[in-house]
Amino acid sequence: MKRTALMLVIAFAAGCLLCGSARASEMDVLLAKLVEKGILTPNEAQIVGAEAKQVAAKELAKGEAVTAPSWTQKVKMKGDVRFRTQTDWGKDLGRANQRLRQRVRARIGVEGKVNDQISGGVQIATGSDASPTSTNQTLQDDFSKKAVWFDKIYVDWKPKLTAGMGDVNVTGGKFTNPLTTTELMWDSDINPEGLAISYSSPLFFEDSYPTTFYSNGAYFWLDESAGYEADPMCWVLQGGFKTLINEDWGSTLDGSVAYYDFANMVGKTMDWSQWTNDGRKFNNIDLILKLDNKKFLDHDLPWGLYFDYNVNTAVNYQKAYMLGSYLGKKSPKDTGDWKVFFEWRYLDIDSIFDVLPDSDFSGFDRMGNPKGGGTNTKGINIGLQYALLKDTVLALKYNYTTPLEVTKSGRYEDSARQLFQADVNVKF
């Protein structure tokens, strides 16, 4: 009888050890109680503990021990929550020329690994509407429930290549933007739709300037209708490189050039246009340079510079450009990390399809009316980020924008737009 009890105790103890340190402590409590009740002697308790560890080690070695259901080992989940206080100033905001809002954002994404090459994922996000450039939900309407949208739905394929051939990734559906971009052309909330393929080469020039070359190709669906003879589309080709140019400073340079062909848009009404463009012809060349450094002279002080120059060759070479710099961690995450940044942006009326640019950086129509993003604008964007705790970041941002051209008489033709945001971002 006592032997049977000992075997049961060993089995239970082994199960506790397989489930981790929290359950292992439960085993210690159980053995102590059995000694206290006189069921086991102190020596027998030590033997049971040792045998349980041997059983657990053997099962782990044979792969027979499972600490969680198998599906949990194939699924990754991540998300973030943001609380924002936002103030806007401008002549279209009522008698006080000011608007104060508190806004929230939540995003939860799940990705499942189907096999060693295929995975699929979805992400849901808040949002006042289906706008591609905003997942904000304003706090209003008597404590009403807030809407949730599917923000990503995709299938991802990473084919296995011969060793030394680099990496390929193919994605279809609605997915994270695979291109090298800045917010001059692409709002960070936009998840494009269609099909994309990316390639990254093996490392070259390892003894001098270690360099990786990459390329991206995509076709993005802009709209679809049975009434269209040809649907609005965007075709993209991009090539670039990443290289270490100064080992002492940890300086890396990322350079790329992309060609965008926006097809079948003339005469079409685009649902989320800001109406800051005059026309619907866009063939863009986008040149981006990013310099990131881990040190400044002999100090461990990260800093960086970036430049984006974009020209629409389809309409009299209308241009957009951005000059930016930062000091501090590029992406603050750990407690005490910080960053300050400064940007100057300029966007001609027909430089970029006005659905795409940063929606916080106001554009203007021909009457000088401020818009939620768009073109026909210039101004500054400055900010500060500080990690209060791990994955908990306070972010402050201010921008000031004015119209480039006002050719029609309107109430707001000379108006500027200012914006200030104070965010607390939490990632999990």
N, C-alpha and C positions, 0 to 999 in steps of 0.2 A: 504493500500500500504506500509505504513511504517512498519507494523507488518510483512508483507511478506519479506521486506528487512532485518528486524532484524533476522528472521528465517534463511535466506540465510547466513547472517553473522555468526550466531551461528554455522551452519553446516560447513562453511568454517573454522572457528576458531577451531572447534573440530577436523577437519581433520588435521590442522596444529599441534595441540597438540599430536595427535596420531603418527605423523611422526617424533617427536623428538624435541629437543631444537632448532635446526636451523630453523625449520618451525614455532615453537612457537614464535620466535622473529619476524617472518613475520606477525603473527597475531597481535602483539603489534603495529607494524608499520601501519597495515590496520586500526585498531581501532583509532589510533591517527589521521590518515587522515580523517576518517569519522567524527570525532569530529571537525577537522579543517574546513571541508566543511559544517558543520552545520547539517549533516544528523543525527548524534547522539549527545546527550548531554554527558558531562563527566560522569554523573551518569549512563546513559544508557550504555555507553561503559564499565563501571565497571560491570554492571549487565550481559552484553553479555559475557564478559571474564569469569565471575564466572559460568554462565550457560554452556559455552563451556567446561569448566573443568569438570563439573558434567556429561555432555554427554560422554566425553572421558573416564572418570572413569568407567561409567556403561558399555560401550562397551568393555573396556579392561577386566573388571571383568567377562563378559559373554563370552570372547574369540572371540568376533565378530570383533575386530580391528586387522587388519593385516598390519604391517609396511613394509613387504617385501613379495614377492612371496613365497609360501609354500615350493617350492623346495630348496630355498636358506637356509632354516632352517635344511635341511637334508644333505647338502653338505659342506665339509670342504676343503679348498684349502691352500696349503703352498708351499714355494719354497725357493731357495737360488741362489745367484750369486757369483762367485769367480773370481777375477783377480789375476794372478800369474806371477811373474818373476822367472825363474828357470835357474840355472847354473849347468852344469855337468862337472866334470873333469875325464879323463881316457884316456888310450892309444889307444882307438878305435874311437876317436872323431876328427880325422883329424890332420893336421900339428900342430895346436895350442894345441891339446889335451884338448880342451874345447869347450863346446856348450852352447850358450845363447839363451833362448827362452822366449817369453811371451805367456801365455796360459789363456784361459777362460773356465769357466764351468757354466752351468745353469741347474737347475732342477726345474720342476713344477709338483706337485702331487695333485690329486683330489680324495677324498674319499666320496662316497655317502652312506647314511644309508637307506637301503631298508625297514627294520622294526626293532623291538627292539632286534633282534638277528643277522641279516644278513647285511653285508655291502660289497661294492665292490670298487676297486680303480685302478687307473692307474697313472703312473709317466712317464714323458718324460725327457730326458737328452741329453746334447750335447755329442760329442765324435768323435775322428778322424776315428774310425772304431767301430766294434761290440765287441771289447775287454771287457770281464767281469770285468776287474780290473781298468778301466780308463774311466772317463767321460770328460777328458781334450780335448780341441780343440786348437791347436797351431795357432797363428795369422800368416798367410802366404797366398801365392797364390793371390796376387794382389787384396785384399779386397773381396775375394770370400765369398759367403754365407756358413754358417756352418751347418753341418748335425745334425739332431735330431733323437734320437732312443727311442723306448719304453723300459724303464728301469724297470718298474713294471706293472704287470697286474694280479690282484688277486681277489679272493672271500674269505671273512672272516666270520666265524661263531662263535659266542659267545653264546653257549647254556646256558639256565637258569638252575642253579643247586639249590637244596634245600639249604636254609639258613644254613651257617656254614660248607658247603662242599667245599668251595674254588671256584676257577675260572678255566674254560677250554676255550681254544681258538684253533680253527682249521682253517688253511689257505691253500688254493690251488692256484697254478699258479706260478707267478714269484713275489717274495715278499721280504721284509726286513728279514735279517737273524734272526731267532727266538732264536738261540743258544747263550749261554754265550761264548764269544770269545775274543781273542786279535788279533792284526795284525801279530803275529807270524805265524798263520795258515790261517787267513782269512783277505784279503784286505777289507777295510771298504766300497769300492764301489761295492763289489759283492752282488748281490741279487739272491740267489739260486732259483732253479725251481723244482717244484714237489709238495709234500704234507707234512705238518707239524702239529703237535698237541702239545700244551703246557698246563701244569697244574700248578697252584699255590695254595698252601694250605692256610687254615685260620691261624691266628696267634697262636703260641704255646708259653708257658713259659712267659706269659706277666708280671709276678711279678718279674722275675729274668733276663733272657736274651731273650727278645722277638725275636722269630724266625719264619721265613717262609720257608717252603720247596717247591722246584719246580722240575719239570721234563720236558724234551723235547724229542720228538721223531720225526724223519723225514726220508723220502726217497727222495733223490734228483736225478733227471735225469741228467746224464753227457753228454749223446749223444744218438741218435736214428738213426737207419739205417735199411732199409729192407734187407740189406746184412748181418746183424748181426744175429747170432743164439740167442744171449743174449746181450741186450744193456748194456753199462757201466752205473752203478748205484752207489750211495753212501747211505748206511743206517746208521743212527745215533741214539744213545740212550744217554741221558745225565740226570744226577741227581745232585741236589745241594741244598744249603741253604743260607739264608741271616739272620744274627743275629746282634743284638746290644750288643756289648761286654763291652762298657764303656760309661755310660750315660753322665758323666761329660765332656768327650772329644767328645761325639757324634761319637764314633768309631763303625763302622759297618764292618763286615767280610762277604765276599761273596766267598763261596767255591763250586767248581763243579768238576765232573769227567765225561768225555764223551768217548764213544767207537764209532769209525768210521770203517765201513766195506766197502771198495771200491771194488766193484765186477765187473767181466767181462771186465777188462781193459788190460789184457795181450794180446799183439799182435795188439792192436788198436792204431791208430794214433789220438791223442787228438789235436783238432784244435788250442788251445791257449797254448800249452805246451811251456815252456821256454828252453826245452832241457837241463835242469840241472840235471835231474834224470837219473840213469842208468837203472832202471827197472820200472815196472808198477804194483807192488804188494804193497798194503797199507792196513794195519789193525792198526789203530792208537788209542792209549790211550792218552787222553789229560787232564791234571790236571791243574786247574786254581785257584789261590787264589788272592783276592783283598781286601786290607784293606784301608778304607777311614775314615779320621778323620776331624772333624770340628774345633778342637782346638789343639794347641801345648802348653802344660803346661797350663798357665792361659791366653794365648793369643788367640784371635779369628783369627787363621791362619790355614786354611785347608791344609792338606797334605795327601799323600797316598803312599802305596807300592803295587806292584803287581808282580806276578810270574806265569809263564806258562811253564810247562814241558810236552813235547809231544814225544812219542816214537812209532816207527813203528815196531810192533812185527812180521810183515811178512818178514822183511829183516834184520836179524842179529841185531835187536833192535837199528836201526838207530835213533838218537835222535835230538831234537831241543828244545831250551829253551830260555827264555827271563826273565831278571830281570829289573824292572823299578820302578821309583819313581817320584813323582811330589810334588810341593809346590805351593799353591795358589788355586783358585777356580777350581774344577775338569772340569767344562765346563763354561768358561768365557762368560758372556752374557750382564750384565748390565755395564754401563759406569764405567770405572776404574777397573773392574775385571781383574785379571792377573793369569798366570800360567807359571811355568818353569818345564821342565821334562827332564829326562835322562833315556836311555834304553841301555842295552847290549843284543845283539841277537846272536844266534849260530844255524846253520841249517846244519846237515849232508846231504850228497848228496841224499840219499833216505829216508830222514826223513819224508817229507811231499810232497804230490802231487803238482808239481811245478807250476800249474796254480793258486793256491790259495793264497800264501803269498803276503804281502805288495809289490806292484809293484814299489814303490819308493826305497825300500831297495834292492840294486842290488844283484842278485845271479851270479854264474859263471859256465860255462860248463867245461868239462875236459881239454880244452886247455887254460883255464883262461880268456875266453871271457866274459866280463860283460853282464848281461842280465837284462831285465825289471822285476825284481822280481825273484822268484825261490829259489833254495837251493844252497848247497856247498858254504856257506858264513858265515862270522862272522863280527861283527863291532858294532859301536855305532850309536844311533839316539838321538839327543838332540834338544830342541826347546823352544820357548817362544811364549806365546799368550797374547794379551792385547786388551781389549774392548775399542775402541776409543769412541764409542757411543753405545747406546743400540742396540743389535743385529748386531753390526758392529765390527768385530774382525780382528786385525792385527796379523798374524801368521808367525813366522820365524822358519825354520827347517834346520838342517844340519845332514848329515850322512856320515860315512866313512866305507867302506866295503872292505874286502880282501877275496880271495878264500881259502878254506880249503885244497882242493886236486887238484893238476894239474899233470895228469899222461900221457898226450899226449903233444908233442911239438907243440907250437903255438906262434904267434906273441905277444900275450898279457898274456903269462903264469905268469908273475910276477906283473901284473897290479892291482892296486887298483882302486876303483871307489869312487868319492866324489860327493855330491849333496848338493846344497843350494837352498831353496825355500823361497820367500817372498810373502805372500798372503794377500789379503783383502777379507774377507768373509762377505757377507750381507745376512741376513735371513729375510723373510717376511711371 
